[in-house]
Amino acid sequence: MRVLLAARPDLEPALGLQADLLREVLTGRRPPEVRLDIHEHSAISSKLRSGIPLLDREPLVLELEYAADLFERLLNVVLQRQDADTAARASPLIAAAADGRLDPGELFSEALLRHADHVAAMGAAIGVDRDLLATLASLAVAPQLRGLAARLSPAIEQLEDQGAWLRGYCPACGGSPLLGELRGVELRLFLRCAACGLAWRSRRLFCPFCATDDHHALRILQVESENRFRVQVCDRCHGYLKIGNAFDPPPAELLPLDDLASIDLDMVAIERGYARPSNAGFRLSHPTSVD
């Protein structure tokens, strides 16, 4: 990332803010309480074989106080950047939270379900920066979503050997992949969820966004200065995925740092007309209660 910033110093404000926000998430005061009851092996197997993520239509309990506290701390990080543009974006959000126009229960429930369109609509309705609201709300519920995925990970791993999940979205929460990891001496490909950080096995020749396995449509881009990651691009859907060696895969909470550190590859892919699909994945549908 230092090479990128040397060439593109204009990116420092955005990258610096993102790094500061991630640091605040990682220094949480305590882990959130996670409640989830999916016990029947047959029910888990049936869902996965049907292509349905395990959190879909399951009753989830959101720890509202935890999310609200983290959201407030993240908002303070934004203000401390002392950047005029950032402050202008944050001020209406602070006012909306202070005067009760922002419903925390609704906001964090929608963020936990990854309903970005609903969060954007909430932001538009109260006149705040929709992208900033979505970013902070997603980060505020990220520890709880990671905790839910961690509870499900053993069951998913047990069924992976039976070929129960060969899809491009997360078997826990339905999120799209953030990164791909080549693991072990066999360099098996695992995808890591952008929302919850879960890892699941994938095929090497496969686009997780449009599911094509046409070798004519899938290509690899490499950057000479980047030794760990490369970019798989798809000429059918024009999506891209960064893939790197991971003999010691990072825990879910550190995954965004890998993504941030390899942002020069994002620039390479974007400059060539590829993008991370914004609507990829499986849309969760279920009631969420707050505690």
RODO-2510 file (C-alpha; in nm, 4 decimals, decimal comma):
residues 291
     n   res          X          Y          Z
     1     m     0,0000     0,0000     0,0000
     2     r     0,2965     0,2329     0,0553
     3     v     0,3851     0,2040    -0,3144
     4     l     0,0287     0,2910    -0,4076
     5     l     0,0186     0,5934    -0,1742
     6     a     0,3506     0,7173    -0,3101
     7     a     0,2003     0,7132    -0,6584
     8     r    -0,1476     0,8260    -0,5522
     9     p    -0,1212     1,0519    -0,2444
    10     d    -0,4778     1,1674    -0,3123
    11     l    -0,5983     0,8310    -0,1791
    12     e    -0,4481     0,8843     0,1680
    13     p    -0,7564     1,0465     0,3287
    14     a    -0,9883     0,7618     0,2272
    15     l    -0,7410     0,4839     0,3068
    16     g    -0,6385     0,6476     0,6338
    17     l    -0,9993     0,6761     0,7467
    18     q    -1,0703     0,3151     0,6560
    19     a    -0,7660     0,1970     0,8504
    20     d    -0,8676     0,4026     1,1550
    21     l    -1,2215     0,2602     1,1461
    22     l    -1,0945    -0,0970     1,1254
    23     r    -0,8588    -0,0325     1,4156
    24     e    -1,1517     0,0823     1,6308
    25     v    -1,3505    -0,2333     1,5470
    26     l    -1,0524    -0,4508     1,6404
    27     t    -1,0084    -0,2807     1,9781
    28     g    -1,3582    -0,3559     2,1038
    29     r    -1,4079    -0,3513     2,4792
    30     r    -1,5564    -0,6997     2,4912
    31     p    -1,6841    -0,9620     2,2478
    32     p    -2,0576    -0,9415     2,1751
    33     e    -2,3007    -1,2007     2,3028
    34     v    -2,4032    -1,4409     2,0272
    35     r    -2,7296    -1,6361     2,0362
    36     l    -2,8059    -1,8960     1,7733
    37     d    -2,9901    -2,2274     1,7812
    38     i    -2,9520    -2,4534     1,4783
    39     h    -2,8948    -2,7977     1,6211
    40     e    -3,0318    -3,0538     1,3774
    41     h    -2,7697    -3,1944     1,1438
    42     s    -3,0388    -3,2848     0,8900
    43     a    -3,1715    -2,9277     0,8814
    44     i    -2,8209    -2,7871     0,8267
    45     s    -2,7471    -3,0374     0,5514
    46     s    -3,0792    -2,9736     0,3787
    47     k    -3,0259    -2,5989     0,3753
    48     l    -2,6746    -2,6181     0,2370
    49     r    -2,7645    -2,8700    -0,0320
    50     s    -3,0483    -2,6389    -0,1383
    51     g    -2,8139    -2,3411    -0,1678
    52     i    -2,9620    -2,1620     0,1330
    53     p    -2,7216    -1,9944     0,3811
    54     l    -2,7671    -2,1199     0,7351
    55     l    -2,8645    -1,7818     0,8826
    56     d    -3,1528    -1,7375     0,6386
    57     r    -3,4924    -1,7276     0,8136
    58     e    -3,3347    -1,8034     1,1507
    59     p    -3,4340    -1,5916     1,4525
    60     l    -3,1346    -1,3737     1,5384
    61     v    -3,0975    -1,1632     1,8499
    62     l    -2,9077    -0,8399     1,7949
    63     e    -2,7197    -0,7007     2,0938
    64     l    -2,8292    -0,3430     2,0346
    65     e    -2,6203    -0,1795     2,3082
    66     y    -2,2997    -0,3306     2,1691
    67     a    -2,3749    -0,2150     1,8132
    68     a    -2,4808     0,1333     1,9245
    69     d    -2,1683     0,1807     2,1366
    70     l    -1,9392     0,0711     1,8530
    71     f    -2,1276     0,2928     1,6066
    72     e    -2,0750     0,5939     1,8334
    73     r    -1,7028     0,5198     1,8662
    74     l    -1,6708     0,4826     1,4893
    75     l    -1,8458     0,8142     1,4384
    76     n    -1,5970     0,9754     1,6770
    77     v    -1,3132     0,8314     1,4675
    78     v    -1,4612     1,0026     1,1627
    79     l    -1,4780     1,3359     1,3453
    80     q    -1,1214     1,3080     1,4744
    81     r    -0,9859     1,2961     1,1194
    82     q    -1,0295     1,6766     1,1166
    83     d    -1,0967     1,6764     0,7463
    84     a    -1,3445     1,9389     0,6243
    85     d    -1,5126     1,7097     0,3718
    86     t    -1,5392     1,4234     0,6203
    87     a    -1,6804     1,6517     0,8881
    88     a    -1,9408     1,7830     0,6438
    89     r    -2,0528     1,4281     0,5724
    90     a    -2,0607     1,3290     0,9395
    91     s    -2,2351     1,6322     1,0919
    92     p    -2,5871     1,5546     0,9583
    93     l    -2,5497     1,1960     1,0819
    94     i    -2,4592     1,3151     1,4312
    95     a    -2,7586     1,5477     1,4329
    96     a    -2,9934     1,2714     1,3149
    97     a    -2,8720     1,0364     1,5874
    98     a    -2,9025     1,3077     1,8532
    99     d    -3,2568     1,4161     1,7720
   100     g    -3,3989     1,0653     1,7356
   101     r    -3,4479     1,0562     1,3582
   102     l    -3,2191     0,7539     1,3355
   103     d    -3,3756     0,4342     1,4730
   104     p    -3,0865     0,2205     1,6068
   105     g    -3,2908    -0,0996     1,6237
   106     e    -3,4003    -0,0737     1,2613
   107     l    -3,0604     0,0436     1,1390
   108     f    -2,8548    -0,2328     1,2965
   109     s    -3,1097    -0,5051     1,2208
   110     e    -3,0997    -0,4134     0,8522
   111     a    -2,7196    -0,3962     0,8621
   112     l    -2,6983    -0,7396     1,0254
   113     l    -2,9111    -0,8804     0,7433
   114     r    -2,6856    -0,7025     0,4890
   115     h    -2,9834    -0,5128     0,3443
   116     a    -2,7747    -0,2299     0,2003
   117     d    -3,0686    -0,0920     0,0019
   118     h    -3,2776    -0,0545     0,3185
   119     v    -2,9918     0,1192     0,5005
   120     a    -2,9454     0,3529     0,2019
   121     a    -3,3179     0,4329     0,2034
   122     m    -3,2983     0,5169     0,5741
   123     g    -3,0095     0,7527     0,5058
   124     a    -3,1919     0,9234     0,2199
   125     a    -3,5081     0,9663     0,4287
   126     i    -3,3260     1,1571     0,7034
   127     g    -3,0876     1,3452     0,4737
   128     v    -2,7536     1,1939     0,5746
   129     d    -2,4643     1,0550     0,3700
   130     r    -2,5873     0,7098     0,2700
   131     d    -2,2429     0,5620     0,2040
   132     l    -2,1088     0,6776     0,5397
   133     l    -2,4159     0,5469     0,7213
   134     a    -2,3891     0,2091     0,5486
   135     t    -2,0170     0,1797     0,6228
   136     l    -2,0494     0,2636     0,9926
   137     a    -2,3588     0,0469     1,0435
   138     s    -2,1931    -0,2536     0,8756
   139     l    -1,8811    -0,2143     1,0877
   140     a    -2,0917    -0,1774     1,4036
   141     v    -2,2587    -0,5160     1,3550
   142     a    -1,9553    -0,6920     1,2052
   143     p    -1,8357    -0,8464     1,5360
   144     q    -2,1795    -0,9993     1,5945
   145     l    -2,2023    -1,1338     1,2400
   146     r    -1,8545    -1,2855     1,2731
   147     g    -1,9590    -1,4481     1,6001
   148     l    -2,2618    -1,6070     1,4356
   149     a    -2,0483    -1,7395     1,1504
   150     a    -1,7934    -1,8826     1,3931
   151     r    -2,0701    -2,0806     1,5620
   152     l    -2,1702    -2,2295     1,2257
   153     s    -1,8213    -2,2924     1,0889
   154     p    -1,7719    -2,6466     1,2342
   155     a    -2,0973    -2,7727     1,0841
   156     i    -2,0134    -2,6196     0,7459
   157     e    -1,6642    -2,7706     0,7443
   158     q    -1,8081    -3,1117     0,8275
   159     l    -2,0390    -3,1032     0,5270
   160     e    -1,7927    -2,9500     0,2812
   161     d    -1,6227    -3,2856     0,2262
   162     q    -1,9583    -3,4179     0,1060
   163     g    -1,9865    -3,1476    -0,1595
   164     a    -2,2744    -2,9778     0,0187
   165     w    -2,1663    -2,6263    -0,0802
   166     l    -2,0121    -2,5285    -0,4132
   167     r    -2,1470    -2,1769    -0,4506
   168     g    -1,9902    -1,8346    -0,4739
   169     y    -2,1682    -1,6826    -0,1731
   170     c    -2,1160    -1,7483     0,1955
   171     p    -2,2827    -2,0618     0,3379
   172     a    -2,3387    -1,8818     0,6688
   173     c    -2,4672    -1,5335     0,5855
   174     g    -2,4904    -1,5278     0,2068
   175     g    -2,2282    -1,2554     0,1652
   176     s    -2,0066    -1,2316    -0,1408
   177     p    -1,6354    -1,3150    -0,1154
   178     l    -1,3893    -1,0454    -0,0204
   179     l    -1,0752    -1,2452    -0,0981
   180     g    -0,9651    -1,5883    -0,2126
   181     e    -0,6966    -1,7852    -0,0288
   182     l    -0,4759    -2,0655    -0,1607
   183     r    -0,4115    -2,2987     0,1314
   184     g    -0,1893    -2,5958     0,2043
   185     v     0,0559    -2,7807    -0,0160
   186     e    -0,2278    -2,8588    -0,2568
   187     l    -0,3129    -2,4872    -0,2842
   188     r    -0,6828    -2,5468    -0,2439
   189     l    -0,8888    -2,2340    -0,2981
   190     f    -1,0976    -2,0998    -0,0120
   191     l    -1,3207    -1,7937    -0,0346
   192     r    -1,3503    -1,5516     0,2571
   193     c    -1,6814    -1,3751     0,3169
   194     a    -1,6791    -0,9960     0,2963
   195     a    -1,9464    -0,9715     0,5663
   196     c    -1,8627    -1,2349     0,8288
   197     g    -1,5139    -1,3544     0,7327
   198     l    -1,6106    -1,7230     0,7081
   199     a    -1,3950    -1,9431     0,4843
   200     w    -1,5440    -2,2011     0,2500
   201     r    -1,3886    -2,4229    -0,0141
   202     s    -1,4258    -2,3352    -0,3802
   203     r    -1,3174    -2,4573    -0,7213
   204     r    -1,0023    -2,3098    -0,8745
   205     l    -1,1648    -2,2401    -1,2126
   206     f    -1,4830    -2,0650    -1,1055
   207     c    -1,6249    -1,7117    -1,0913
   208     p    -1,8061    -1,6681    -0,7586
   209     f    -2,0165    -1,3838    -0,8993
   210     c    -2,1660    -1,5394    -1,2148
   211     a    -2,0698    -1,9061    -1,1559
   212     t    -1,8996    -1,9511    -1,4925
   213     d    -1,6210    -2,2074    -1,5190
   214     d    -1,5330    -2,1172    -1,8781
   215     h    -1,1557    -2,0923    -1,8906
   216     h    -1,1845    -1,8510    -2,1834
   217     a    -1,3702    -1,6011    -1,9608
   218     l    -1,1440    -1,6260    -1,6553
   219     r    -0,7993    -1,4668    -1,6492
   220     i    -0,5335    -1,3738    -1,3939
   221     l    -0,3808    -1,0267    -1,3611
   222     q    -0,0570    -0,9856    -1,1698
   223     v     0,1351    -0,6807    -1,0502
   224     e     0,5118    -0,6994    -1,0360
   225     s     0,5336    -0,5209    -0,6989
   226     e     0,2760    -0,7508    -0,5353
   227     n     0,4181    -1,0880    -0,4288
   228     r     0,1279    -1,2369    -0,2375
   229     f    -0,1922    -1,1471    -0,4229
   230     r    -0,3084    -1,1651    -0,7818
   231     v    -0,6448    -1,0789    -0,9376
   232     q    -0,8818    -1,3207    -1,1075
   233     v    -1,1034    -1,1340    -1,3535
   234     c    -1,4125    -1,2593    -1,5329
   235     d    -1,4853    -1,1404    -1,8859
   236     r    -1,8430    -1,2631    -1,8636
   237     c    -1,9682    -1,0565    -1,5636
   238     h    -1,6660    -0,8213    -1,5391
   239     g    -1,6216    -0,9026    -1,1714
   240     y    -1,2871    -0,9570    -1,0023
   241     l    -1,1498    -1,1389    -0,6990
   242     k    -0,8125    -1,0939    -0,5316
   243     i    -0,6499    -1,4302    -0,4547
   244     g    -0,3421    -1,4790    -0,2398
   245     n    -0,1317    -1,7448    -0,0728
   246     a    -0,2448    -1,8104     0,2845
   247     f    -0,0439    -2,0792     0,4556
   248     d    -0,1454    -1,9111     0,7809
   249     p    -0,4952    -1,7711     0,7091
   250     p    -0,5790    -1,4588     0,9090
   251     p    -0,8712    -1,4620     1,1541
   252     a    -1,1947    -1,3085     1,0310
   253     e    -1,1451    -0,9802     1,2156
   254     l    -0,8108    -0,9171     1,0395
   255     l    -0,9338    -0,9994     0,6901
   256     p    -1,0184    -0,6353     0,6016
   257     l    -0,6550    -0,5454     0,6685
   258     d    -0,5418    -0,7921     0,3993
   259     d    -0,7916    -0,6346     0,1653
   260     l    -0,6728    -0,2848     0,2495
   261     a    -0,3052    -0,3750     0,2146
   262     s    -0,3603    -0,5083    -0,1385
   263     i    -0,5669    -0,2145    -0,2629
   264     d    -0,3204    -0,1476    -0,5442
   265     l    -0,4614    -0,4594    -0,7123
   266     d    -0,8120    -0,3174    -0,6857
   267     m    -0,6898    -0,0147    -0,8772
   268     v    -0,5401    -0,2391    -1,1478
   269     a    -0,8670    -0,4303    -1,1900
   270     i    -1,0861    -0,1188    -1,1850
   271     e    -0,8684     0,0607    -1,4386
   272     r    -0,9237    -0,2336    -1,6732
   273     g    -1,3013    -0,2161    -1,6416
   274     y    -1,3670    -0,4784    -1,3727
   275     a    -1,5565    -0,4264    -1,0473
   276     r    -1,6672    -0,5983    -0,7291
   277     p    -2,0381    -0,6682    -0,7885
   278     s    -2,2425    -0,4714    -0,5356
   279     n    -2,5433    -0,7045    -0,5470
   280     a    -2,3652    -1,0399    -0,5380
   281     g    -2,4579    -1,2997    -0,2836
   282     f    -2,7773    -1,4309    -0,1269
   283     r    -3,0294    -1,1922     0,0314
   284     l    -3,1153    -1,3043     0,3842
   285     s    -3,4782    -1,2994     0,4897
   286     h    -3,5803    -1,3542     0,8499
   287     p    -3,6980    -1,1701     1,1585
   288     t    -3,4371    -1,0093     1,3812
   289     s    -3,5047    -0,9074     1,7402
   290     v    -3,3024    -0,6676     1,9521
   291     d    -3,1799    -0,7107     2,3071
***
